[in-house]
C-alpha cells in the first residue's frame, strides 16, 4: 500500500485507540469511586450509624427499644447471624466479635441495682463454654444490636428469665411471660429473696431523678 495512504490510516487508528483507552479508564475510575463510596457508607452505617438513627428519631422515647421487636425499615439493616465468644457486660448485654449485643425480650437488673451482679454472674455461667450464635433483629436507640442469642440449643434470654435473673419485657413479643411466671411461682433465682425491681424504672429514675414516674405511672420512690 502506498505509504502516503497508510500513514493517515494508522494515525486515525491510533487516535481512536487512545480515545477508547481514555473512556475506559475514566469509566473504571468512576465505578471504583462509586464502589468505594458504597462500601464506606455501609461501613459507617453498620459501625457508627447511631447519629443517622438519631436524626431519623429526633425525640426518642426513653425506652424505645422495648417495643422494637421486628426490623424497622426506617432503620439500618441488621447484620446476618454470626457466632463467636461472648464477653458479658451485664445481665442482658454481651459483646461478640466486637459487636455490642442487647439480648432480646428480657431485662436484667442493672449493675447498680440489687441482684445486678448476680444476674451478670449467671449469664457468665450460661455462656462461658464455647461460642454463642447471634440472630440479629434490629438496632436499638443506643446503637446496639438487639438479637436472640443461643448457646447450643439454649435461648439465653429465655433461660435468664426462667432461672429468675431477668424479667420478660411486655413491650416485646410476649415470648418469655410464661417463663417469668414460672420463675416467680417457683421462687427461682432472685425471686427467692427480694425479687427483681423493674430495671426500666430504675433507669428512668437515674435519668430523670427521684421524682420520675415508673412505667405504671406512679412516682418512683
PyMOL commands that set and color helices and strands:
alter all, ss='L'
color gray80, all
select helices_A, chain A and resi 3-48+50-56+64-67+116-127+156-162+177-185+189-192+199-208
alter helices_A, ss='H'
color red, helices_A
select strands_A, chain A and resi 82-84+86-90+93-96+99-103+106-107+132-139+145-151+154-155+167-168
alter strands_A, ss='S'
color yellow, strands_A
deselect
rebuild
show_as cartoon
